[in-house]
Amino acid sequence: MSAAAAAIFPHFHLVPIRPTTDAAARFLAVERLDRMPKDCDPLSLVVSRAGRPAINTAHPALAETLRAFQERLDLSGTGRLQGNAIQDLFAEPPYGWSKDASRYLFAALLVAGEVELHTAGGTVKTSGPLAVEALKSTVAFNRVGVSRRDGRPPLEALDRAATRLQEMFGKDVLPLEDNISRAVLTNIPELMEEIGTLP
């Protein structure tokens, strides 16, 4: 039986987990990658590089996910796949991954800046409430389009933005897209209320 399973699902060993339904949402809800709890990242996709936390896109599970996703995108010719097609792709041979595990992997790819989500609320490039909503369940992800991301801001721009936000609000902001996005979403609306009446 195990020999047959290995022949039918040769890539199952890359993601031998059965995460909870909310695994992707919990992964995205962690505000700082350097504080990622083990139970929110069962495959240890978050690593530290030169003292900075990052998603390890060279991890075999993520590398294979990106390769297969890109191959399917190339075949479709549209540049975008629906969430239901993605979940079906990785649930079938040669993968056999649970749909919850597939969403967890795509949550990590979103944080890594490798993919973007196309939702009814617009394009989502960073983790936040829209990303959590899009990846929270199989049904929610079925209606989401996913494509490769064209480009990411240069490291120098991220560093400048984080430094400026620290100067403006007096709070530590890691020079990562998600952290910068969260700092803006948290602090700018309050600032706009205060200065909105000024000419």
N, C-alpha and C positions, 0 to 999 in steps of 0.2 A: 504494500500500500504506500509506504513512504517513498519507494523508488518511483512509483507511478506519479505521485504528487510532485516529486522533484522534476520529473520529465515534463509534466504539464505546466507547472508554475516555477520555472527556473529562476525567476527574479523575486520570488516571494521572500527569500532570505534577506533581501535588502530592507524590508519593512515588516519584520515578524512581530508586529504589535496589533492589538485590538483596542485602540484608544476609545475614550468615551465620546459621545455625540458632540459634546461641547469642547473638544480638544483644540480645534482651530480657534474658536472664540477665546478660550482661556490663554492660548499662546499669544494672540494679538492684544489681549487686555494687559499684558505685562508691560508696564511703562518704560522700564529700563532693561535692556538686554543683559547688562552686567548683573542684574538681580533675578535672572530667569530661574524659577524653581525647577527642580528635576522632574516633578510630576507634570509640569506644563510643557516639557521638552523631552519626551521619552527616548528620542533617538540622539540626543545631545547635538543638535544642529547648530546651537550657539557656541562659538568658541571665542577665545581671546587672541587677538593679533596685535602685537606691539603694544600691549596694554589696553587695547580697545576691543569691546565686544563686537562680534560680527557673525553673520550667518555663514556657515561653511558650505559654500555652493559646490565644493569638491567632494563633499560627503557622497558616497556611492548612491544613496537613495535619491538625493537631490540631483545629482549629475544624470542619473538614468531618467528621472522624471522630466528634467529639462530636455534631454535628448529625444525621448518619446513624444513629448508635447510638441517640440519643434518639427519633428518628422510628420506628425499628424496635421500641424498647421500648414506645412508645405504641401501635403496631399490635398487639403481642403481648398487651398488657394484664396481663402478669405482673410487670413491674418488673425482670425478670432475663432475660438471654440466655445460652445455653451458648456456650462458646468455639468449638465447631465451627461454629455458626451465624454467629458473628462473623467467623471466618476466611473462610467461604464468601461472606458478604455483601461483603467487601472484595476478594475474589479475582475476583468477577464484574463485568460491566459495571455502572455506568460507571467502576469503579475499576481493576481489573486489578492490584492490589497483591499482592505475594507474601505468603504466610502469615507468613513470618518478619518482614516489614516491619509487618504488622498487629499482631503481638505486641509489637514494639518500640514502636509508637505507644501501645498499651494499657499498657505498662510506664511510659511517660512520664505517661500520664493517672493511673495509680495514684500515682506520686510527687507529681503535682500535686494530689492529693486530690479528683479528679473522679469516680473510680470506685472500687469495692471488689470484691474477689474472694471467691467463696464456694467453699471447698474442703472436702475431707473432714476436714481439720484445723481447720476453723472459718472465720470471716470474717477476711479479710486487708485491712487498710487502709493499711499502710505496707510499704515494701520490707524484705526480710529473707529468711531461709531459706525460709519458706513461699511467699513471692511468687516467688522464684527458681525453686523447684520447680514452681510452677503455670505459669510462663511459659517454662520451659526448652526445650520442644519442642512441635510441633504436636499430638502425641498427648497430652501432659500437659495442654495448654490445652483440648483437646476436652472434657474432663470438668469443667472449671471454669465456674461460673456467674459472670456479671459484671453488676453493677447500678450505677446512679448512687449516689454517696455523698450522704447527707442533709445533713451539715454537717461543718464542720471546727472544731477548737479556735480560739478567737480568738488573734490575734497576741500580746496581752498575756499570755495563759496560756502560750503557747509560750516567750516571753521569760523568764517567771518560772521555768518548768521547766528551761530551759537554764542559767539563772543558778544555780539551786539545785544542779543536777548538777555544775556547775563548782566550786561551793563544797564539795560533798561529796567529789568524787573528784580535784579538782585538774587536770582535763583540759578543754581547750576543747571546747565543744559549741555548734554553730550552732543558733539558735532555729528549727529546721525539724523537722517531725514525724519524718522519717526519722532524722535525727541524734539526736534525743532518744530515739527507740525503740532505736537501736543502742547508745547509751550505757547505757540501762537494762539491755538484754539482756547487755551485756558486764560491767557492774560490779555489778549487784544480786545475781546468784546467789552471787558470792564473799562479798559482805557478809552475805547470809542464812546462809551456812555459818558465818561467824564469830559471829553473834549469835543463831543458831537455838537454842542451848542455854540462853540466858538466860531467866529466868522472865518 
